[in-house]
Amino acid sequence: MRVERGRGEALLVPGRRAVPPPTVPAPGLPRAPRPFRPHVGTLAMRRLHRLLEPRRLWYLFAAWLERTPRAYRLFTRVEEVTKARLFGCRMCAQCALPSTAYACPMTCPKQLRNGPCGGASPTGGCEVYPDLQCVWVAAYERAERDGHVADLRRLQRPVDHRKWGQSSWVNYWLGRDEDLWTEDDGLGPAPRLIV
Ligand code: SF4
C-alpha cells in the first residue's frame, strides 16, 4: 500500500503506531515540529523583551534592515540560530513567545497555537512524541511559576504562512505583530440560550 506523506505529518498506516516525521528538513523547508523545552527562564526573557520593545530606535533599525538585503539576511540568520537553540524556533515570523511563557507553539507537532490537542497524555506527554512533554503543558507550568497563566487565555490569530523565514523581530519592530493575539479569551458571559 502506498501512503502519501505531507510536510511534518506523521505516517499513518492502518493498525500501526504513528511513525514520527523526519527531523531533517528538505532543503528550503522548516524543520519538522517536535516538542521543545525552552532553555531560558521567563523572567530573563521578559526583562530582555522590555529592552527590545518597539520604539523609534528599533523601528529605524528594522526599516534599515529591510532596505539592506545582506544585513537583513545576516540578522535573520543570527535570529534563527539563537532562537532555535533557546526555544526550538522554526521561523514562522509571527512570534507568539511573549504570550505563551516563551514556549514555542510551533514546536507542537500539530502546530497548535491555542492550547493542546485532545491527545496529550494524563502525565503531560505529547501524543505524537509520547516521551516528550506537550508544549502546552510546558507553557502552562512556566506561566504558572511567574503568575502569567491568564496570558494563555488570549486567542492567537492563524499563522500567515507567506511569512515563514522572515525575521519576527523586524516584523515586531515595524508594528506588523500588533494583532497577533487578543487581549483576553473574548468569551465574556455565556450567551443566553434561546428556547
Ligand atoms: S517566531 Fe514562530 S517559530 Fe519562532 S519562536 Fe516565535 S512562534 Fe516559535
Residues whose N, C-alpha, C, O or C-beta is under 5 A from the ligand:
A	BS01	SF4	F87 C89 R90 M91 C92 A93 Q94 C95 A96 L97 C104 P105 M106 S168
